[in-house]
Amino acid sequence: IPNGVEITLTAEDPDGLTADEVFMLTIIPVNDAPMIMVDLEDYAVDEDPGRDVIADLDQVFVDPEGDEIIFTFAGAPDEMNMDINVSNVLSITPNRDYYLEDGAEITITATDVLDAANEQSFILIINPVNDGPVALIGIDNVVEDEDPGRVDIADMNDVFNDVDDEELIYTIQGAPAELNMD
């Protein structure tokens, strides 16, 4: 009630005699911090998800006075590439092959135009996924004269790589037994 309201109090004795007291009551509004409407749950996603939307922050926080809210975040490693876009959607686009099994505590802060703020935190986990090995280089065709002795064609560790650093097992197909390939 910013413009105030006149209030009259009346006291009456048993004989009906009264006394009045009149006063103005004014309630001055104060700025309230944004309110949390939805709790952010801990969030897990598998490695290499591309862009992954976590939450629409306009659904998570509301300002009681209808003021614009500015959102920020803290705690996200750079490799997560966390972002809040112009529509206030929180998302991540993690670097390729990036994972974070133990997670990171992410804190979202909602601040109104008069600097009243509220925040909430959640844990964001990026689960590792086994990536298959890849061929790094090709092996050139080999031409040898008969009875050359031992010929090293390629170091398989130079040809193949596993981003997860798992030990690779190599097999040979299509080579006749008399070539004695290993």
Residue pairs with C-beta under 8 A, 6 or more apart in sequence:
1 25
1 26
1 27
2 26
2 27
2 28
2 29
3 26
4 24
4 25
4 26
5 24
5 25
5 26
6 22
6 23
6 24
7 22
7 23
7 24
7 25
8 20
8 21
8 22
9 20
9 21
9 22
9 23
10 18
10 19
10 20
11 18
11 19
11 21
12 18
29 65
31 65
31 67
31 112
31 114
31 116
32 63
32 64
32 65
32 116
33 110
33 112
33 116
33 117
33 118
34 61
34 62
34 63
34 64
34 69
34 110
34 111
34 112
34 116
34 117
34 118
35 61
35 62
35 63
35 64
35 118
36 60
36 61
36 118
36 120
37 59
37 60
37 61
37 62
38 55
38 59
38 60
39 120
40 54
40 55
40 60
40 108
40 120
40 121
40 122
41 122
42 103
42 122
42 123
42 124
42 125
43 54
43 122
43 123
43 124
43 125
44 103
44 124
44 125
44 126
44 127
45 52
45 92
45 124
45 125
45 126
45 127
46 126
46 127
46 129
47 94
47 97
47 98
47 99
47 126
47 127
47 128
47 129
48 94
48 96
48 97
48 129
49 92
49 94
49 126
50 93
51 91
51 92
51 93
52 91
52 92
52 93
52 94
53 89
53 90
53 91
54 90
54 91
54 92
54 124
55 89
55 90
56 87
56 88
56 89
56 90
57 69
57 71
57 84
57 88
57 89
57 90
57 108
57 110
58 69
58 87
58 88
60 108
60 110
60 120
61 69
61 71
61 108
61 110
61 118
63 69
63 110
63 112
65 112
67 112
67 113
67 114
68 112
68 113
69 88
69 110
69 111
69 112
70 110
70 111
70 112
70 113
71 84
71 88
71 90
71 108
71 109
71 110
71 111
72 84
72 108
72 109
72 111
73 82
73 84
73 90
73 106
73 107
73 108
73 109
74 106
74 107
74 109
75 104
75 105
75 106
75 107
75 121
76 82
76 92
76 104
76 106
76 124
77 100
77 104
79 94
79 95
79 98
79 100
80 92
80 94
80 98
80 100
80 104
80 124
80 126
81 92
81 93
81 94
81 95
82 90
82 91
82 92
82 106
83 90
83 91
83 92
83 93
84 90
85 91
90 108
92 124
94 126
97 131
97 163
98 126
99 126
99 127
99 128
99 129
100 124
100 125
100 126
101 125
101 126
101 127
101 128
102 125
103 123
103 124
103 125
103 126
104 123
104 124
105 121
105 122
105 123
106 121
106 122
106 123
106 124
107 119
107 120
107 121
108 119
108 120
108 121
108 122
109 117
109 118
109 119
110 117
110 118
110 119
111 117
128 164
130 164
130 166
131 162
131 163
131 164
132 162
133 160
133 161
133 162
133 168
134 160
134 161
134 162
134 163
135 159
135 160
136 158
136 159
136 160
136 161
137 158
137 159
139 153
139 154
139 159
142 151
142 153
144 151
156 168
156 170
160 168
160 170
162 168
172 181
172 182
175 181
